Amino acid sequence: MTVLDARALNRATLARQLLLERADLPVFDAVAHLCGMQAQEPQEPFVGLWSRLRGFAPAALDDLMTTRRVVRTHLMRRTVHLVTADDVLAWRARHGAMLRQRVLGVYRRELDGVDLDELAAAARAVLADEQPRTMPELGRTLAAQWPAAGPRALGEVVMAALVPMVQLPPRGLWRRNAGARTVPLSSWLGREIDPPAPAGSDPVGEALIVRYLAAFGPATVADLRAWCGLAGLPAAVAAIRERLITYRDEHGRELLDLPDAPRPDPDTPAPVRFLPAFDNAILGYHDRGRIIDHAHRGLSVAGERVVLVDGRVAATWTVDAGTVRVSPLRRLSRAERTEVGEQGRELTLFLSGCP
């Protein structure tokens, strides 16, 4: 079986994440291809798309959110993601058990003795008026019936797990600062989420595997689960294995992939790219060694914005007085410093709103 080393995996990741060459894609198609974008920091997806798309205009993403074609919602790993309306409707039921489990892992003591089905029904009754609410507002209302649980636990378990919700614009719009006000996903989109599949079948899991590999592969089953947080994926892999091809990594682990997906030559030059906080190009794997050194792995969960040099995390970046500032993690060559500087200046212009 063919072995793919870390550099081969790196170049495949960059190609599929639209980081090897900026793509001429509509913003909607890019968000769909990437299986959504992590977005708990509301402005970060704009940088992620600027680094991936040629001529990206923030107004295009704003338009997708205000016209309800793209939404902000809790999904993969119980984090807020920017996903297409079609994807969240198709995927949300499959994520339901994981979302409950992860919220209960945080609030198990507070929610002890609370019937979650009763809580969900009570929350839906409150939300039936379709008035936007914050998580604390909903929690305080429900605490009248479950005072021992407390508003925070009640609000979060409902909004992040029990009732599919969407965060409304202007939160998440370009250069706008707004709190998270939410309504049920069904009222915002005018459609209910797709029902769960019959027992013994997992069409959503199978579809997620194909979509994930197109945007992140080649990858292990552990990588797949680290991206989405879902259980039961080995059975879905088994159901579609004849459609996949396999490799091994340098540690002997099986890598799954799609036959026609890009796997560039490992010597393909990789341009400098600036990534936003919590970008899935890094977080979308259990083994992130293909793109970030183990010594710097903590940066990926600490909210640091990073710079890719030759395809790997080599610096962090911040914005100081409107200017992008770069802090190298290793010694950069003169050519690398020049390219980082050029991209940093372009990003400064983008963030300032200059053409």
C-alpha positions in Angstrom: 0.0 0.0 0.0 1.3 3.4 -0.9 2.7 5.5 1.9 2.0 9.2 2.0 4.5 11.2 4.1 3.7 14.4 5.9 4.7 16.6 3.0 2.5 14.7 0.6 -0.4 15.1 3.1 0.4 18.7 3.5 0.1 19.5 -0.2 -3.1 17.5 -0.5 -4.6 19.4 2.5 -3.6 22.8 1.0 -5.1 21.9 -2.4 -8.4 20.7 -1.0 -8.6 23.6 1.5 -8.1 26.1 -1.4 -4.8 27.2 0.1 -2.4 26.0 -2.5 -3.9 28.4 -5.1 -6.7 30.9 -4.6 -9.8 29.6 -6.2 -12.2 31.3 -8.7 -15.3 30.1 -6.8 -18.5 31.9 -5.7 -18.5 32.4 -1.9 -21.4 30.0 -1.5 -19.6 27.2 -3.3 -16.5 27.7 -1.2 -18.4 27.5 2.1 -20.1 24.4 0.8 -16.9 22.8 -0.4 -15.2 23.4 3.0 -18.1 21.8 4.8 -18.7 25.0 6.6 -16.3 27.3 8.4 -15.6 27.5 12.1 -17.0 30.8 13.2 -17.3 31.3 16.9 -15.2 34.4 16.4 -17.6 36.2 14.0 -15.1 38.0 11.8 -12.7 35.2 11.3 -14.4 33.5 8.3 -13.8 36.7 6.2 -10.0 36.2 6.6 -10.4 32.5 5.9 -12.2 33.2 2.6 -9.8 36.1 1.7 -6.9 33.6 1.9 -8.8 31.1 -0.3 -10.7 33.0 -3.0 -9.4 35.3 -5.7 -11.0 38.7 -5.4 -13.1 37.9 -2.3 -15.5 40.6 -1.5 -16.9 40.6 2.1 -20.3 41.9 0.8 -20.8 38.6 -0.9 -20.7 36.7 2.4 -22.9 39.4 4.0 -25.5 38.9 1.3 -25.5 35.1 1.8 -26.2 35.6 5.5 -28.9 38.2 5.1 -30.7 36.3 2.4 -30.5 33.1 4.6 -28.5 30.9 2.2 -25.7 30.6 4.8 -26.3 30.5 8.6 -24.4 30.6 11.9 -25.3 27.7 14.1 -23.9 25.1 16.5 -22.9 22.0 14.6 -19.5 20.2 14.3 -17.8 19.6 17.6 -20.6 21.8 19.2 -18.8 24.9 17.9 -20.5 27.7 16.0 -20.0 27.1 12.3 -20.9 29.1 9.2 -22.7 26.5 6.9 -25.0 26.6 4.0 -28.8 26.3 4.7 -29.0 23.1 2.7 -26.2 21.5 4.7 -27.5 22.4 8.1 -30.9 21.1 7.3 -29.5 17.8 6.0 -26.9 17.3 8.8 -28.4 18.7 12.0 -30.4 15.6 13.1 -27.3 13.4 12.7 -25.4 15.8 15.1 -28.2 15.9 17.7 -26.9 13.2 20.0 -23.4 14.5 19.9 -24.6 18.0 20.7 -26.5 16.8 23.7 -23.7 14.7 25.0 -21.2 17.5 24.8 -23.4 20.1 26.5 -24.3 17.5 29.2 -20.6 16.9 29.7 -20.3 20.5 30.9 -23.6 20.9 32.8 -24.4 17.4 34.0 -24.6 18.5 37.6 -26.9 21.4 36.9 -29.1 19.4 34.7 -29.4 16.4 36.9 -33.1 15.5 37.2 -34.2 17.7 34.3 -36.2 15.8 31.7 -34.5 17.1 28.5 -37.6 16.3 26.4 -39.8 18.3 28.7 -37.2 21.1 28.6 -37.1 21.1 24.8 -40.9 21.2 24.6 -41.1 24.2 27.1 -38.4 26.0 25.1 -40.2 25.5 21.8 -43.3 26.9 23.4 -41.4 30.0 24.5 -39.7 30.3 21.1 -42.9 29.9 19.1 -43.4 33.7 18.9 -40.2 33.8 16.7 -38.9 36.7 18.6 -35.0 36.9 18.7 -33.6 36.0 22.1 -30.2 35.8 23.6 -29.1 32.7 25.5 -29.3 34.4 28.9 -32.8 35.7 28.1 -34.1 32.2 27.2 -32.3 30.7 30.2 -33.9 33.1 32.7 -37.4 32.4 31.3 -36.9 28.6 31.6 -35.4 29.0 35.1 -38.9 29.9 36.4 -39.8 26.2 35.8 -36.3 24.7 36.6 -34.8 27.1 39.2 -32.2 24.6 40.5 -30.6 24.2 37.0 -29.9 27.9 36.6 -30.3 30.1 33.5 -26.9 29.5 32.0 -27.2 25.7 31.8 -30.8 25.8 30.6 -30.1 28.4 28.0 -27.0 26.7 26.6 -28.4 23.2 26.5 -31.5 24.4 24.6 -29.7 26.7 22.1 -26.7 24.5 21.5 -28.3 21.1 21.5 -32.1 20.6 22.1 -33.6 23.1 19.6 -31.8 23.8 16.3 -31.1 27.5 16.4 -29.5 30.2 14.2 -27.6 33.3 15.2 -29.1 36.2 13.3 -27.4 39.0 11.4 -26.0 41.6 12.1 -23.8 39.2 14.1 -21.2 37.8 11.8 -21.5 40.6 9.2 -18.4 42.3 7.9 -17.0 44.7 10.5 -20.1 44.6 12.6 -20.1 44.0 16.3 -23.4 42.5 17.5 -24.4 40.1 20.2 -25.8 36.6 19.5 -29.6 36.9 19.1 -31.2 33.6 18.0 -34.4 32.1 16.6 -35.3 28.5 15.7 -33.6 27.4 12.5 -37.0 26.3 11.1 -38.5 29.7 11.5 -35.5 31.5 9.9 -35.3 29.1 6.9 -39.0 28.2 6.6 -38.2 24.5 6.6 -37.7 21.8 9.3 -34.5 19.9 9.5 -34.4 16.6 7.7 -35.7 13.7 10.0 -33.2 11.1 11.3 -32.5 8.1 9.1 -34.2 4.8 10.0 -32.3 2.7 12.4 -29.6 0.6 10.8 -28.8 3.2 8.1 -26.7 6.3 8.0 -27.0 8.2 4.7 -25.9 11.5 6.3 -22.8 9.9 7.8 -21.9 8.4 4.5 -22.4 11.7 2.7 -20.3 13.5 5.4 -17.4 11.1 4.8 -17.4 11.9 1.1 -17.7 15.6 1.7 -15.0 15.6 4.4 -12.5 13.7 2.2 -13.1 16.1 -0.7 -12.1 19.0 1.5 -9.7 17.4 4.0 -8.5 14.1 2.7 -6.6 11.8 2.7 -7.5 11.2 6.3 -8.0 8.6 9.0 -11.3 7.7 10.6 -9.9 9.4 13.8 -9.4 12.6 11.8 -12.9 12.4 10.5 -14.3 12.1 14.0 -12.1 14.9 15.3 -13.6 17.2 12.6 -17.3 16.5 13.2 -17.4 14.9 16.7 -19.8 12.2 15.6 -19.9 8.5 16.7 -20.7 5.6 14.5 -18.6 6.6 11.6 -16.7 3.3 11.1 -20.0 1.6 10.1 -20.6 4.4 7.6 -17.1 4.0 6.2 -17.7 0.3 5.8 -20.9 1.0 3.9 -19.0 3.1 1.2 -15.6 1.5 1.4 -15.8 0.2 -2.2 -16.1 3.9 -3.3 -12.9 4.8 -1.5 -9.2 4.2 -2.0 -6.6 3.8 0.8 -3.1 4.7 1.7 -0.9 4.5 4.8 0.8 7.4 6.6 4.3 7.2 7.9 3.0 5.7 11.2 1.2 2.9 9.4 -2.3 4.3 9.9 -4.9 3.8 7.2 -5.8 6.9 5.2 -9.1 7.0 3.3 -9.5 9.1 0.2 -11.6 9.7 -2.9 -10.2 8.3 -6.2 -10.3 11.5 -8.2 -9.4 14.0 -5.4 -6.2 16.1 -5.9 -3.0 14.8 -4.5 -0.3 17.3 -5.7 3.3 16.5 -6.1 4.9 17.0 -2.6 7.4 19.4 -4.2 4.7 21.7 -5.4 5.5 25.2 -4.1 3.1 26.5 -1.4 2.5 30.2 -1.1 2.3 32.1 2.2 -1.2 32.1 3.6 -2.7 33.9 6.6 -5.2 31.8 8.5 -7.8 33.1 11.0 -8.3 31.8 14.5 -9.6 28.2 14.8 -9.4 27.5 11.1 -10.6 24.0 10.2 -7.5 23.5 8.0 -5.8 22.8 11.3 -8.6 21.8 13.6 -10.2 19.4 11.1 -7.8 16.6 12.1 -6.9 14.4 15.0 -3.3 14.3 13.9 -2.5 17.9 12.9 1.1 17.1 12.1 0.6 17.5 8.4 0.3 21.3 8.9 1.6 22.3 12.4 4.5 21.0 14.4 3.7 19.2 17.6 5.5 21.8 19.6 3.0 24.5 18.4 -0.1 22.3 18.4 -1.5 24.4 21.4 -1.8 27.4 19.1 -4.6 25.8 17.2 -6.9 25.6 20.2 -5.8 28.9 21.8 -7.3 31.2 19.2 -4.0 32.2 17.7 -4.1 33.4 14.1 -1.3 31.7 12.1 0.8 32.1 9.0 1.6 29.2 6.7 5.1 29.3 5.2 5.9 26.5 2.8 2.5 25.0 3.8 3.2 24.8 7.5 2.5 27.0 10.5 5.6 29.2 10.9 4.4 32.4 12.6 1.4 34.0 14.3 -0.2 37.3 13.4 -2.2 40.0 15.2 -3.6 43.4 14.2 -2.1 46.4 16.0 -3.3 49.9 15.3 -4.8 48.6 12.0 -1.6 47.0 10.9 -1.0 43.2 10.6 2.0 42.2 12.8 3.8 38.9 12.4 5.7 37.0 15.1 7.8 34.2 13.6 8.0 30.8 15.3 11.2 29.9 13.4 13.9 31.6 11.5 12.6 32.7 8.1 14.7 33.1 5.0 15.0 36.4 3.3 12.6 35.2 0.5 10.1 34.0 3.1 10.2 37.2 5.0 9.6 39.1 1.8 6.6 37.0 0.9 5.2 37.2 4.4 5.6 40.9 4.4 3.8 41.2 1.0 0.9 39.1 2.1 0.7 40.9 5.4 0.4 44.3 3.7 -2.3 42.9 1.4 -4.2 41.6 4.5 -3.8 45.0 6.2 -5.5 46.6 3.2 -8.2 44.1 3.2 -9.0 44.4 6.9 -9.0 48.2 6.5 -11.6 48.0 3.8 -9.3 49.4 1.1 -9.6 47.9 -2.4 
